[in-house]
Amino acid sequence: MKWVNRSMQAKQNHLTDDELLLMAILGGAVLWLGGCGGGGGQIRQADLALTSSDENALASQLNRLYPPLRDRALQMEDSRQTASQPFNIQIETNTGPEILSFQLVRNRAANYPHLRVVRPKTGEIANLRFGGSLTEGITLQMTDDEGQVLTKNGQRLEFSLFDTRARTRAPADWIAKGIKIAALAFLIWLGAVITRGVAAAIGFVAFNLMILGLLAFAAGITLPILRWIIDTSGLDWESIRRFIEQTLNMLIALLRDIIDWLSRQRVR
């Protein structure tokens, strides 16, 4: 009876049974696609899986990252571009694996290409940008999308990064220092649910991507802090490529140094 009624209704609407079947199939496809994309249920494919805390394994993963990070930064050379393609990292936590989605963006937190990180499991978002001043020193800040510095367990997520009064360092020293600070920021922001090895690897990806984002827009940078970083550090595309693609032994030594440094920091 239901089929008869539906057939009669189809005739009234000048639709055949075949047309109704086609519409039902298309409707189901749309619903299925809707479930697979957009919103909290979106399935993200990992571009990098940090499933081990072993420095050897992490180093071998990290020294192959320059091409995908560079490609995402190059997308931001156009000042009209508001976001790059995401770079999704699967991390191992003490509650199981989860994804962190990294993306270079321009938004209300900062109008230059900077790193925005989404943690789909909790819905948390953090923008990583440079703060401070040339007189007080440059900081690394984690902010919301409005540019307000985040707090975690009462701790303000702003960390001393560069002392502008210090002597100029080699580009590799700049990057290594930035990775340490970024690793600490993520260790606190994620609630210490990750190992220090994974935090070091996340910091490695984050800070290198941040600097590549700056380089992609270097010609248009007018903010004094950012101009100082570009002009003083000697960082360029080639120096970052060399840093990321350095020998495994050097990367392993870097990770061990960062892990040791993180063990001496107070993380609430």
C-alpha positions as CSV (number, residue, x, y, z in Angstrom):
1,M,0.0,0.0,0.0
2,K,2.8,2.4,0.8
3,W,4.4,1.7,-2.6
4,V,1.1,2.3,-4.3
5,N,0.7,5.6,-2.5
6,R,4.2,6.7,-3.3
7,S,3.7,5.8,-7.0
8,M,0.5,7.8,-7.1
9,Q,2.3,10.7,-5.4
10,A,5.1,10.4,-8.0
11,K,2.6,10.6,-10.9
12,Q,1.0,13.7,-9.3
13,N,4.5,15.3,-9.2
14,H,5.3,14.1,-12.7
15,L,8.1,11.8,-11.4
16,T,8.6,8.2,-12.4
17,D,9.6,5.4,-10.1
18,D,13.1,5.4,-11.7
19,E,13.4,9.1,-11.0
20,L,12.4,8.6,-7.4
21,L,14.9,5.8,-7.0
22,L,17.7,8.0,-8.5
23,M,16.7,10.8,-6.1
24,A,16.8,8.4,-3.1
25,I,20.3,7.2,-4.1
26,L,21.6,10.8,-4.6
27,G,20.1,11.8,-1.3
28,G,21.7,8.9,0.5
29,A,25.1,9.8,-1.1
30,V,24.7,13.4,0.1
31,L,24.0,12.3,3.6
32,W,26.9,9.9,3.6
33,L,29.3,12.6,2.3
34,G,27.9,15.0,4.9
35,G,28.8,12.6,7.6
36,C,32.4,12.2,6.3
37,G,33.2,15.9,5.9
38,G,32.9,19.1,7.9
39,G,32.0,19.5,11.6
40,G,33.2,17.5,14.6
41,G,32.8,14.2,12.8
42,Q,35.3,15.0,10.1
43,I,37.8,12.2,9.4
44,R,41.3,13.6,9.1
45,Q,44.1,11.6,7.5
46,A,47.4,11.9,9.3
47,D,50.3,13.4,7.3
48,L,52.6,12.4,10.1
49,A,52.1,9.8,12.9
50,L,54.2,10.3,16.0
51,T,53.4,7.0,17.6
52,S,56.8,6.4,19.2
53,S,58.9,8.3,21.8
54,D,62.1,6.7,20.5
55,E,64.4,9.5,19.4
56,N,65.8,7.4,16.5
57,A,62.3,6.8,15.1
58,L,61.2,10.4,15.6
59,A,64.4,11.7,13.9
60,S,63.9,9.6,10.8
61,Q,60.3,11.0,10.4
62,L,61.3,14.6,11.0
63,N,64.1,14.9,8.5
64,R,61.7,14.2,5.6
65,L,59.3,17.1,6.5
66,Y,60.8,20.0,4.5
67,P,58.8,19.5,1.2
68,P,55.3,19.3,2.8
69,L,56.0,22.1,5.2
70,R,57.5,24.3,2.5
71,D,54.5,23.6,0.2
72,R,52.0,24.8,2.8
73,A,54.0,27.9,3.5
74,L,54.2,28.8,-0.2
75,Q,50.4,28.8,-0.3
76,M,50.5,31.9,1.9
77,E,52.7,34.0,-0.4
78,D,49.5,35.5,-1.8
79,S,48.3,38.1,0.8
80,R,44.7,37.2,-0.1
81,Q,45.2,33.6,1.0
82,T,43.6,33.2,4.5
83,A,44.6,29.6,5.2
84,S,47.0,26.9,3.9
85,Q,46.2,23.2,3.4
86,P,46.2,21.5,6.9
87,F,49.1,19.3,8.1
88,N,47.6,16.7,10.3
89,I,49.7,15.0,13.0
90,Q,48.6,11.8,14.8
91,I,50.0,11.8,18.3
92,E,50.0,9.1,21.0
93,T,48.6,10.3,24.3
94,N,48.0,8.4,27.6
95,T,44.3,8.2,26.6
96,G,45.0,6.9,23.1
97,P,45.9,8.3,19.7
98,E,44.5,11.7,18.5
99,I,45.0,14.2,15.7
100,L,46.4,17.7,15.9
101,S,45.6,19.7,12.8
102,F,48.3,22.4,11.9
103,Q,47.4,25.2,9.5
104,L,49.0,28.5,8.5
105,V,46.3,31.2,8.7
106,R,45.6,34.9,8.7
107,N,42.8,35.7,11.1
108,R,41.9,38.1,13.9
109,A,44.7,36.7,16.1
110,A,47.3,37.9,13.7
111,N,47.1,39.2,10.1
112,Y,50.4,37.6,9.0
113,P,50.8,33.8,8.3
114,H,51.0,32.1,11.7
115,L,50.3,28.7,13.0
116,R,46.8,27.7,14.1
117,V,46.3,24.3,15.8
118,V,43.1,22.5,16.2
119,R,42.6,19.6,18.6
120,P,39.4,17.9,17.3
121,K,39.1,15.5,20.3
122,T,38.5,18.4,22.7
123,G,37.5,21.2,20.3
124,E,40.5,23.3,21.6
125,I,42.1,25.8,19.3
126,A,45.4,27.7,19.7
127,N,47.1,30.3,17.5
128,L,50.9,30.4,17.8
129,R,52.2,33.9,17.2
130,F,55.1,36.2,18.2
131,G,54.5,38.7,21.0
132,G,56.5,40.8,23.4
133,S,58.5,43.8,22.2
134,L,62.0,44.7,21.0
135,T,62.8,46.3,24.4
136,E,61.5,43.5,26.6
137,G,62.2,40.5,24.4
138,I,60.2,38.5,22.0
139,T,57.8,35.8,23.2
140,L,55.8,32.9,21.8
141,Q,52.1,33.2,22.6
142,M,49.3,30.7,22.4
143,T,46.0,32.7,21.8
144,D,42.4,32.2,20.9
145,D,41.1,33.3,17.5
146,E,40.6,36.8,18.8
147,G,44.2,37.1,19.9
148,Q,43.7,36.7,23.6
149,V,46.5,34.8,25.3
150,L,45.3,31.4,26.6
151,T,45.7,30.0,30.1
152,K,46.0,26.4,31.2
153,N,45.6,25.5,34.9
154,G,46.1,29.1,35.8
155,Q,49.3,29.4,33.7
156,R,49.5,32.0,31.0
157,L,50.6,30.5,27.7
158,E,53.3,33.1,26.8
159,F,56.9,32.0,26.8
160,S,60.1,34.0,26.6
161,L,61.7,33.3,23.2
162,F,64.4,35.7,22.1
163,D,66.4,38.3,24.0
164,T,66.8,41.1,21.5
165,R,69.8,42.4,23.4
166,A,71.7,39.1,23.0
167,R,74.4,38.6,20.4
168,T,73.3,37.4,17.0
169,R,73.2,33.6,16.8
170,A,73.5,31.2,13.9
171,P,70.2,30.3,12.2
172,A,70.4,26.7,13.5
173,D,70.6,28.1,17.1
174,W,67.5,30.2,16.5
175,I,65.5,27.2,15.3
176,A,66.7,25.0,18.1
177,K,65.7,27.5,20.7
178,G,62.3,28.1,19.1
179,I,61.7,24.3,19.0
180,K,62.4,24.0,22.7
181,I,59.9,26.8,23.6
182,A,57.3,25.4,21.2
183,A,57.7,21.9,22.7
184,L,57.1,23.3,26.2
185,A,54.1,25.3,25.1
186,F,52.5,22.1,23.6
187,L,53.4,20.1,26.7
188,I,51.4,22.5,28.8
189,W,48.6,23.2,26.4
190,L,47.9,19.5,25.9
191,G,47.9,18.9,29.6
192,A,51.0,16.8,29.8
193,V,49.2,13.8,28.3
194,I,52.1,13.3,25.9
195,T,55.7,12.2,26.4
196,R,58.5,14.7,26.2
197,G,59.7,13.0,23.1
198,V,56.5,13.5,21.3
199,A,56.4,17.1,22.6
200,A,59.8,17.7,21.2
201,A,58.7,16.4,17.8
202,I,55.6,18.5,17.8
203,G,57.7,21.6,18.7
204,F,60.0,20.7,15.8
205,V,57.2,20.7,13.3
206,A,55.4,23.8,14.8
207,F,58.4,26.1,14.9
208,N,59.8,25.3,11.5
209,L,56.3,25.8,10.0
210,M,56.0,29.1,11.8
211,I,59.2,30.4,10.4
212,L,58.4,29.2,6.9
213,G,55.1,31.0,7.1
214,L,57.0,34.2,8.0
215,L,59.4,33.7,5.1
216,A,56.6,33.2,2.7
217,F,55.4,36.8,3.5
218,A,58.8,38.3,4.4
219,A,58.6,41.1,1.7
220,G,55.3,42.3,3.2
221,I,56.3,42.2,6.9
222,T,56.2,45.6,8.5
223,L,55.7,44.7,12.2
224,P,59.0,45.6,14.0
225,I,59.2,42.3,15.9
226,L,58.8,40.2,12.8
227,R,61.1,42.4,10.8
228,W,63.7,42.0,13.5
229,I,63.4,38.2,13.4
230,I,63.8,38.1,9.7
231,D,66.6,40.6,9.5
232,T,68.6,39.5,12.5
233,S,68.3,35.7,12.5
234,G,69.7,35.0,9.0
235,L,66.9,32.5,8.6
236,D,65.9,31.7,5.0
237,W,64.4,28.8,3.0
238,E,67.7,27.1,2.6
239,S,68.8,27.4,6.2
240,I,65.5,25.7,7.3
241,R,65.9,23.0,4.7
242,R,69.4,22.2,5.9
243,F,68.2,22.2,9.5
244,I,65.3,19.8,8.8
245,E,67.3,17.5,6.5
246,Q,70.4,17.3,8.7
247,T,71.9,13.9,9.5
248,L,69.9,11.6,11.8
249,N,72.6,11.7,14.4
250,M,72.3,15.5,14.7
251,L,68.5,15.3,14.9
252,I,68.7,12.6,17.5
253,A,71.1,14.7,19.6
254,L,68.8,17.7,19.2
255,L,65.7,15.7,20.4
256,R,67.6,14.3,23.4
257,D,68.7,17.8,24.3
258,I,65.2,19.1,24.1
259,I,63.8,16.2,26.1
260,D,66.4,16.7,28.8
261,W,65.6,20.5,28.9
262,L,61.8,19.8,29.1
263,S,62.5,17.4,32.1
264,R,63.9,20.4,34.0
265,Q,60.9,22.7,33.3
266,R,58.1,23.1,35.7
267,V,54.9,21.9,34.0
268,R,51.7,22.2,36.0
